[in-house]
Amino acid sequence: MIGGGRTGEEDWGVRALDVVEETGRSSTVDADLARAAQAGSRQAFDRLVVRHADDVVRTAYVIVGDPDDANDVAQDAFISAYRGLDGYQPTAPFGAWLHRIAVNRSYDYLRRRQRQGALIDGMMAASSGAEEDAAVRDARRDDERAAVRELIDELDPKGRAVVALRFLRGMSIKEVAATLDVPEGTVKRRLHDALKRMRARLTAADAAGEAAGGLT
């Protein structure tokens, strides 16, 4: 399930797997599996994923408020846990260690969503401008490009084209119109509609997050 990193299984890890119970959620079972995973057993880590996946997804959902996003966050959490196995001490509860990672990845997601909202607000304010401005420069920064790209990918082809050309390529409205061979008014209308959809997507996600938070 989780790619990269450790390969092979040491004899100790194989023996540990042979004696680990498949039922129950005791810290002893988790610790044995974690030691086997640290020794190089991919199978042991996959069993830890199976044992904790539902709880990690639920934790992420309570924070981020969207089931699809919660699954993505959970996947990121397990990848981080796999890469950071050397930092886990088997004397501590594995579940608590894993959930701290899941919570941190959830907060990372929320911060990324906040950046997306701020970027879109700036892009909407600048959508009728003729020259490259702060909103365009922000959208083209390497650290923000991925946040904008995630939302652009959800647009229809025409919406993706105008937003990408205007804010990722830094073209003026006139240049976008010439590139797409459409009137400038059409570019402005498509930009307006696309940015509204991007903002609505974030607003819906925020509302879902607040509703999920009320369940705790």
Buried (B, 14 or more C-beta within 10 A) or exposed (E): EBEEEBEEBEEBBBEBBEEBEEEEEEBEBBBBBBBBBBBBBBBBBBBBBEBBBEBBBBBBBBBBBBEEBBBBBBBBBBBBBBEEBEEBEBEEEBBEBBBEBBBBBBEBBBEBBEBBBBBBBBBBEBBEEEEBBEBBEBBBEEEBBEBBBBBBEEBEEBBBBBBBBBBBBBBBBEBBBEBBEBEBEBBBBBBBBBBBBBBEBBEEBBEBBEEBEEEE
